[in-house]
Structure formats: C-alpha cells, structure tokens
Amino acid sequence: MSKAKILALLAIFPFAMLIQGLRGLYGQSAFISIFLAITIGPILYELLTLISPNNHRLKREDYARIKLVKTGKISLNPLHHLTKAEVTLSSVLAGLSSILATFMSPVGLTVLFGDLTKESQKDELKGSLMAYAVRDAIKNATYIGGTLIPLIALGVPTGPMSAGPAHPFFAELAAFGGATPRDVLLQRYSTPTIMLVTIYATIFAAFLAYFILIKYSKQLTRFVFKKVPAEALYAIFLAIVLVLAYNDAGIAGIFGSILVGLISATFVRNGVSIGILFMVLVAAPYLVGLLF
C-alpha cells in the first residue's frame, strides 16, 4: 500500500533494529511508548519543523477560517448513513480482523484493509467514505477481539493489544492466582455469565459513544473549532505520550520516543505506509532474530 514501495521494504529491518535496540537499552520490552511514538511522529515532526528558523514562513499569521455546512436533523439509525456495501464489507472485515488481531497489529490491519477498500473503488469520494466506515469497524473489532480472544479463549496475552494497552488487565488478573488469567475468570464466573457481561458491556459502550457522537457532533465540532486551538490538542497528546514513555523507561524512554517519532515521521512523509511501521513493531523480535 506504500507509495514508495522500495523504501518501505528497505525500512523494515533497520526500523526493527531501532526498536529492539531501544528495548535493549531500556532493559525491558517496552511497547506502549514505542507504539504511541509512531502515532505522534507526524505531529512531532510538524511541531519541530515550526521551531526551525528556516521555516518561519510556514507559521500561521491569522486564524484559520472554516465554514461548517448547515445540516438538518441527523438520524440515529446507522443504516441511514451507510450503504449496504459498506455495512457488508465492514461486518466481514471486522470479524476477520478481530481474529487476526490476536497476533497482528490492530493499527496495521486498520490501515491495510482501509487502503485496500479505498483502492478498490474507482470513484475517489465513494472509496474514501467506504474506507472510513471499514476502518472504524476494524478499529473497534481489533481492540475488542485482540483483548477478549486471548483472555477467554487462549488465557495468555498473545497479540499487540493484549500484550500492550490491555496488559495491565491481564497482570491484575494474574495477581489473583491461577495458571492463567482465563483460569482466574473461570474459577469465579460461569461461561454464560462471562459471555453475557461481555456482550452487554460492548453493546452499552458502543451505543453510548455512538449516541453522543451523532447527537452532539455538530455542537462538539463547533466548540472545538471556535474555542480550542489545534496546537493545544497536539500539546496535550504529546504530553500524554511523554508521560507514558517516562513510565515505560524513565528519561531514556522520553528521548527514545522522540527518536522513534521523528524517524517514523520521516518514513511516512517519504511514502512509507504507517501500517508497515506498526507491523514491524509487532514483529521486531522475530525480524532481528533472523539477522543474528
């Protein structure tokens, strides 16, 4: 999916060596801080670019002028916003991705299937809308499946989601005793209870988030555009990443995240798909093992 295919292939092993090198320096297998460093890479690159005296011409002299198109009442029924093709494709790819997320990168899968969907359509606007629907479905499916399948079916964290953002949950369950987190759950609750609670929590969370976003999307958008500077949002996100990096590996984690962010942003700006970088993050131990 990368525009610069040769560069993308050449970037795989050096980027894997960078990740494993930082983990060796940290003395532990950091994941979340490196994951977020790749995510904020483009933002970090733009902010540092504006600091350079050679790029003062890029600074904004006045407020950006944005016009919001008038909209009528927005239906809360998602089928009114999606075509049959979008619903079908989103459902199929979300189901497939939820399984693949047990050992593959959720972000990588989201980018991969989203780009494939977009390229399959001749009409650029139609392809973009379909890709947006597919990516959103895959994003939710991979996060949920990447946590629940390793937890309930396998009992151990096996993929990027369960070994990364959801790892504290697995570690907390393991602290109660038992061979695996799955054993801890089954000792305390029946299988039907676990299934019902999981389904209930997923539906309730999805409905609540969807209702708020659809019902108040225009008001929220207007408030953000009028009251919240974009730079403030960037700074908050960057600060969160730096705090998590410090939690992962102290001061070294902060500088490591900056390094990974700048290098990943350089690759992305030169045509390498960011999905490849996330896949390399997951496969880095195996890739470096092939070299040594």
Secondary structure as GFF3:
##gff-version 3
##sequence-region A 1 292
A	DSSP	alpha_helix	5	26	.	.	.	ID=ss1
A	DSSP	alpha_helix	32	51	.	.	.	ID=ss2
A	DSSP	three_ten_helix	53	58	.	.	.	ID=ss3
A	DSSP	three_ten_helix	78	80	.	.	.	ID=ss4
A	DSSP	alpha_helix	84	100	.	.	.	ID=ss5
A	DSSP	alpha_helix	106	119	.	.	.	ID=ss6
A	DSSP	alpha_helix	124	148	.	.	.	ID=ss7
A	DSSP	pi_helix	149	154	.	.	.	ID=ss8
A	DSSP	alpha_helix	160	163	.	.	.	ID=ss9
A	DSSP	alpha_helix	167	174	.	.	.	ID=ss10
A	DSSP	alpha_helix	181	188	.	.	.	ID=ss11
A	DSSP	alpha_helix	191	227	.	.	.	ID=ss12
A	DSSP	alpha_helix	230	269	.	.	.	ID=ss13
A	DSSP	alpha_helix	274	291	.	.	.	ID=ss14
###
